Every structure is written in C-alpha cells, then in structure tokens.
Amino acid sequence: MKILVTGASGLIGRALTTELKAQGHTVVAAVRREPRRNDEVQWDPKNSVMSPSAFDGVDAVVHLAGAGIGDKRWTKEYKMEILESRTLGTALLANTMAALETKPKVFLSGSAIGIYGASDDDILEETSADGEGFLADVCCAWEDAAAPASAAGIRTVFLRTGIVLSTQGGALKKQLPLFKLGLGGKFGNGRQWQSWISITDEVNAIIHLLTSQLSGPVNLTAPEPVTNAEFTKVLASTLSRPALFPIPPFGPKLLLGGELADALLFTGQRVIPSALTRDGFVFSHQTLDVALRALLKK
C-alpha cells in the first residue's frame, strides 16, 4: 500500500512509519516545509492549502498531526492552537480527498479518549456518550471535521488513542527519571483510571485498521486499564524501586495550571477497546506489567 502520514515526526508517527516500511509499504510524509525528498509532500493546514497531486496513488491516509496537549500551559491562545491544529488539518485532508476523482480507500484520523470526558468507574466503549470539558469538545470538533471524507464514501476511522507507553516520549518518558530515583508516586488519591496502550500495540492496531472493515470510532487502549495507584505500583516494581511519596495536587497545578493538571493527572477514563477486540485484533501487551517489562527490560 501507499500510505500518506501526517505527524510522521511525532512519537506515534515515527514508530508507525518505521514499521510500515519494514512491512514493505510505501510511506509518504506530509510536511509543512518545502519537501526535501521524494517521500514527502507539502501541506499548509493553517491556510487550507494542499495539492490534490499529494494523493496520487495513495491507498490510505493516517492523520496524526496536532499540537501536544501537555506541551504548554493552557492559555487561551494555546487552547486555540490545540483545537485548530486538529480541526484545520482534518478538514483540509477530508475536503481535498472528497474532491478527488480517485480517492484513497481509507482515512484513519486521529482522536483521543478525552472525548469521553472525566469519569469515575464507568466502563467506556465506542458507543458511550461524549463527555464534557475542553478535551471532549476538541475531540468532538476534531472528528466532525472528517465528515466530508466519510460522506464521499471513504472508510473513515477515528483513532481514539489513550496514554501511549513508550520510552521515547509521552508520559512514561517524563515519569521514568523520578521513578528510577525511587521518588515516584501516585497522583492525589490514585483512584483515577488510566487507559493505556503500548507503542507496539498502538502501531499494530493502526496497521490492522488499514485493512479492517471497521469505521467510526475505535478505542486504541489496552484491554485492562488500571488506576493511577496501580500504575504507580507496577512501574515502581518493574524498576525495582519504591514509590512512597504521593504527589499532592497543588504542586502540578501550580506548575501546569489547574485545568491542565486535572485533565492529564487527576482525572481519567476507564476505556476498553471493544471494537478492536470484536474485530479480532490480538494485543501483544494486554496487561500493564507485561507492557512495562517489554519496554523497560530490554
């Protein structure tokens, strides 16, 4: 297959493009700068500019681009950047593909489990209602922006991704230094759910969806979410370190701002991958201890 990928330089994008190429697929990266290689095409989401020729021979599009949720404090300006970096790019891809005479067969468009909003112990599946709050609103607008592609007959899947575990980036990379020193701990009371997925399963699930018949929302999370307290316990144990110091809310809220800290650290969702499981996808890392051993004991 020839696959166009946005966000190819990000955590998931790097791992995905490496694996796709290893499996013999042709990968073309959408970049904002002037293309430097034959496997790059230019796009300009902010100004809604992308040449239809970028899709020549393309069988599938995997859209992963978007400003990092936790990269900066949530000022009014950065919240707008988070929103527009997702909706403008999605709309540009969807509208451009919809107008093509020969269209890609599948559009895998990024989304996140934040669409369900903060929840306590409710088990959340793809059929669960959308939640409330900034991240839920962003995810809803993000998915809505893909409507032209679906309306044009392109099989469209929303990749509702959870917490991706990788030593190369994301939340785990940020936590490791403290945990290796024995200074890690649960956030607050630790009862908030964390719906995680290993980078291996994230990539394999996306590749699975390229040829699956699934459409609409698909949760990209492992089958066994854990509470933050359990996550802390398993991570510390895997590293053979103690985790004795709970982290009270006031520190992260002072550093990150209350809204961002609550969204990322002190609330969560208990999400299960019902669609993937029914579709026959087999997880390499079903449980957290297996995932962390694979990542950290190499």
C-alpha positions as CSV (number, residue, x, y, z in Angstrom):
1,M,0.0,0.0,0.0
2,K,1.0,3.6,-0.5
3,I,0.2,5.5,2.7
4,L,0.2,9.2,3.4
5,V,1.0,10.1,7.0
6,T,0.7,13.4,8.8
7,G,2.5,13.8,12.1
8,A,5.1,11.4,10.9
9,S,7.8,13.0,13.0
10,G,5.8,12.6,16.3
11,L,6.0,9.7,18.8
12,I,3.4,7.5,17.1
13,G,4.2,8.7,13.6
14,R,7.9,7.7,13.9
15,A,7.2,4.3,15.1
16,L,4.4,3.8,12.6
17,T,6.3,4.8,9.6
18,T,9.3,2.6,10.6
19,E,7.0,-0.4,10.9
20,L,5.1,0.3,7.7
21,K,8.3,0.5,5.7
22,A,9.6,-2.7,7.4
23,Q,6.4,-4.5,6.2
24,G,7.1,-3.3,2.6
25,H,4.6,-0.4,2.4
26,T,5.4,2.9,0.7
27,V,5.1,5.8,3.1
28,V,4.8,9.5,2.2
29,A,5.0,12.1,4.9
30,A,3.0,15.4,4.8
31,V,5.3,18.2,5.8
32,R,4.8,22.0,6.3
33,R,8.2,23.0,4.9
34,E,9.4,22.6,1.4
35,P,9.7,18.8,0.6
36,R,13.3,17.6,0.6
37,R,12.8,14.0,-0.6
38,N,10.6,12.1,-2.9
39,D,8.7,10.6,0.0
40,E,7.5,14.0,1.2
41,V,4.6,16.2,0.1
42,Q,3.8,19.7,1.3
43,W,0.6,20.8,3.1
44,D,-0.4,24.0,4.8
45,P,-3.3,23.3,7.2
46,K,-3.4,26.8,8.6
47,N,-4.1,28.3,5.1
48,S,-6.0,25.3,3.8
49,V,-3.6,24.6,1.0
50,M,-2.7,21.1,-0.2
51,S,-2.3,20.0,-3.8
52,P,-4.5,17.1,-5.0
53,S,-1.4,15.6,-6.5
54,A,-0.2,14.8,-3.0
55,F,-2.7,11.9,-3.1
56,D,-1.5,10.4,-6.4
57,G,-1.5,6.7,-6.0
58,V,-2.3,6.9,-2.2
59,D,-4.4,4.0,-0.9
60,A,-4.7,5.2,2.7
61,V,-4.2,8.3,4.8
62,V,-3.2,8.2,8.5
63,H,-3.7,11.6,10.1
64,L,-1.7,12.0,13.4
65,A,-0.8,15.7,13.4
66,G,-1.7,18.0,16.2
67,A,-0.2,20.3,18.9
68,G,0.8,18.5,22.0
69,I,-1.9,18.5,24.7
70,G,0.6,18.8,27.6
71,D,3.4,20.7,25.9
72,K,2.5,24.1,27.3
73,R,0.2,25.7,29.9
74,W,-3.4,26.0,28.7
75,T,-3.6,29.7,28.0
76,K,-6.5,30.9,25.8
77,E,-4.1,31.2,22.9
78,Y,-2.6,27.7,23.3
79,K,-6.0,26.1,23.7
80,M,-7.0,27.6,20.4
81,E,-3.8,26.2,18.9
82,I,-4.6,22.7,20.2
83,L,-8.1,22.9,18.6
84,E,-7.1,24.4,15.3
85,S,-4.1,22.2,14.8
86,R,-6.5,19.3,14.7
87,T,-9.6,20.6,13.1
88,L,-8.0,22.6,10.3
89,G,-5.7,19.8,9.2
90,T,-8.5,17.2,9.4
91,A,-10.8,19.4,7.3
92,L,-8.1,20.1,4.7
93,L,-7.5,16.4,4.2
94,A,-11.1,15.4,4.2
95,N,-12.2,18.1,1.8
96,T,-9.3,17.5,-0.6
97,M,-9.8,13.8,-0.6
98,A,-13.6,14.2,-1.1
99,A,-13.0,16.2,-4.3
100,L,-10.6,13.7,-5.9
101,E,-11.7,11.6,-8.8
102,T,-9.7,8.6,-7.5
103,K,-9.9,8.7,-3.7
104,P,-7.9,6.8,-1.0
105,K,-9.9,3.8,0.3
106,V,-9.4,4.6,4.0
107,F,-8.9,7.6,6.2
108,L,-7.6,6.9,9.7
109,S,-8.0,10.1,11.6
110,G,-6.5,10.9,15.0
111,S,-8.7,11.4,18.0
112,A,-8.4,10.6,21.7
113,I,-10.2,9.0,24.7
114,G,-10.6,12.6,26.1
115,I,-13.8,12.7,24.1
116,Y,-15.5,10.8,26.9
117,G,-14.6,13.5,29.5
118,A,-13.6,12.8,33.0
119,S,-15.2,9.7,34.5
120,D,-15.0,7.7,37.7
121,D,-15.6,4.0,37.4
122,D,-17.9,3.8,34.4
123,I,-16.6,1.5,31.7
124,L,-16.5,3.4,28.4
125,E,-16.8,1.8,25.0
126,E,-17.1,3.3,21.5
127,T,-20.9,3.6,22.0
128,S,-20.5,5.7,25.2
129,A,-21.7,9.3,25.1
130,D,-19.4,12.2,24.5
131,G,-18.3,13.9,27.7
132,E,-17.8,17.5,28.8
133,G,-14.8,19.8,29.1
134,F,-12.2,21.2,26.9
135,L,-10.6,18.0,25.7
136,A,-14.0,16.4,24.9
137,D,-15.0,19.5,22.9
138,V,-11.7,19.4,21.0
139,C,-12.2,15.7,20.2
140,C,-15.8,16.2,19.0
141,A,-14.8,19.0,16.7
142,W,-11.8,17.0,15.5
143,E,-13.9,14.1,14.5
144,D,-16.6,16.3,13.0
145,A,-14.1,17.8,10.7
146,A,-13.6,14.5,8.9
147,A,-17.2,14.4,7.8
148,P,-16.6,15.3,4.1
149,A,-14.3,12.2,3.7
150,S,-17.0,9.9,5.1
151,A,-19.7,11.5,3.1
152,A,-17.6,10.9,-0.1
153,G,-17.5,7.2,0.6
154,I,-14.0,6.9,2.1
155,R,-14.0,4.5,5.0
156,T,-13.2,6.8,8.0
157,V,-11.9,5.6,11.4
158,F,-11.4,7.8,14.4
159,L,-8.3,6.6,16.4
160,R,-9.4,7.3,19.9
161,T,-6.0,6.8,21.5
162,G,-5.3,6.5,25.2
163,I,-2.0,7.0,27.1
164,V,0.7,5.7,24.8
165,L,3.5,4.0,26.7
166,S,7.0,4.5,25.2
167,T,10.4,5.2,26.5
168,Q,10.9,7.5,23.5
169,G,8.3,10.1,24.5
170,G,5.0,10.8,26.2
171,A,4.0,10.4,29.8
172,L,6.2,7.4,30.6
173,K,9.4,9.1,29.4
174,K,8.7,12.0,31.7
175,Q,8.0,9.8,34.7
176,L,11.0,7.5,34.4
177,P,13.7,9.7,35.9
178,L,11.8,10.2,39.2
179,F,10.8,6.6,39.4
180,K,14.3,5.4,38.8
181,L,15.4,7.5,41.7
182,G,12.7,6.0,43.9
183,L,10.9,9.3,44.1
184,G,7.8,8.4,42.0
185,G,4.3,8.3,43.5
186,K,0.6,8.2,42.7
187,F,-1.1,11.5,41.8
188,G,-3.5,12.6,44.5
189,N,-5.6,9.6,45.8
190,G,-4.6,7.5,42.8
191,R,-8.1,6.3,42.2
192,Q,-8.3,7.9,38.7
193,W,-8.3,5.4,35.8
194,Q,-5.5,5.3,33.3
195,S,-6.4,3.8,29.9
196,W,-3.0,3.0,28.4
197,I,-1.6,1.2,25.3
198,S,1.9,0.2,24.5
199,I,3.5,1.9,21.5
200,T,3.8,-1.6,19.9
201,D,0.1,-2.2,20.1
202,E,-0.7,1.4,19.1
203,V,1.2,0.9,15.8
204,N,-0.1,-2.6,15.2
205,A,-3.7,-1.5,15.8
206,I,-3.3,1.3,13.3
207,I,-1.9,-1.1,10.7
208,H,-4.7,-3.6,11.5
209,L,-7.2,-0.8,10.8
210,L,-5.8,-0.1,7.4
211,T,-7.3,-3.3,6.0
212,S,-10.1,-3.9,8.5
213,Q,-13.7,-3.1,7.6
214,L,-14.2,-1.1,10.8
215,S,-15.3,2.5,10.5
216,G,-16.2,5.2,13.0
217,P,-14.7,5.5,16.5
218,V,-12.2,2.8,17.6
219,N,-10.7,2.9,21.1
220,L,-6.9,2.4,21.0
221,T,-6.3,1.3,24.5
222,A,-5.2,-2.0,26.1
223,P,-8.0,-4.3,27.4
224,E,-7.1,-3.8,31.1
225,P,-7.0,-0.2,32.2
226,V,-5.6,0.5,35.7
227,T,-5.9,3.1,38.4
228,N,-3.1,5.6,38.8
229,A,-2.2,3.9,42.1
230,E,-1.9,0.5,40.3
231,F,0.1,2.1,37.5
232,T,2.5,3.6,40.1
233,K,2.8,0.3,41.9
234,V,3.6,-1.7,38.8
235,L,6.0,0.8,37.3
236,A,8.0,1.0,40.6
237,S,8.0,-2.7,40.9
238,T,9.3,-3.2,37.3
239,L,12.1,-0.8,38.1
240,S,12.7,-2.4,41.5
241,R,12.3,0.9,43.2
242,P,9.9,2.1,46.0
243,A,7.1,4.5,45.3
244,L,6.4,6.0,48.7
245,F,5.6,9.6,48.0
246,P,2.1,10.6,46.8
247,I,2.1,13.7,44.8
248,P,-0.5,16.2,46.1
249,P,-2.5,18.3,43.6
250,F,-1.1,21.7,44.5
251,G,2.4,21.1,43.0
252,P,1.4,20.1,39.5
253,K,-1.5,22.6,39.4
254,L,1.0,25.4,40.3
255,L,3.4,24.2,37.6
256,L,0.9,23.3,34.8
257,G,-2.2,25.3,35.7
258,G,-5.3,23.7,37.4
259,E,-7.2,22.8,34.2
260,L,-4.4,21.1,32.5
261,A,-3.2,19.2,35.7
262,D,-6.7,18.0,36.3
263,A,-7.2,16.8,32.8
264,L,-3.9,15.0,32.5
265,L,-3.1,13.8,36.0
266,F,-6.0,13.9,38.5
267,T,-9.0,12.7,36.4
268,G,-9.2,9.8,33.9
269,Q,-11.4,7.4,32.0
270,R,-11.9,3.6,32.2
271,V,-11.9,2.8,28.5
272,I,-11.9,-0.6,26.8
273,P,-11.2,-1.5,23.2
274,S,-14.5,-3.2,22.3
275,A,-14.3,-2.6,18.6
276,L,-10.7,-3.8,18.2
277,T,-11.4,-6.9,20.3
278,R,-14.5,-7.8,18.3
279,D,-12.6,-7.3,15.1
280,G,-10.0,-10.0,16.1
281,F,-7.1,-7.7,16.9
282,V,-4.6,-9.5,19.3
283,F,-2.7,-7.3,21.7
284,S,0.9,-8.0,22.3
285,H,0.7,-6.4,25.8
286,Q,-2.7,-6.9,27.4
287,T,-1.6,-6.2,30.9
288,L,0.5,-3.3,32.3
289,D,3.1,-5.5,33.9
290,V,3.8,-7.3,30.6
291,A,3.9,-3.9,28.7
292,L,6.3,-2.3,31.1
293,R,8.6,-5.3,31.3
294,A,8.8,-5.3,27.5
295,L,9.6,-1.6,27.4
296,L,12.0,-1.4,30.3
297,K,13.8,-4.7,30.5
298,K,15.2,-4.7,27.0
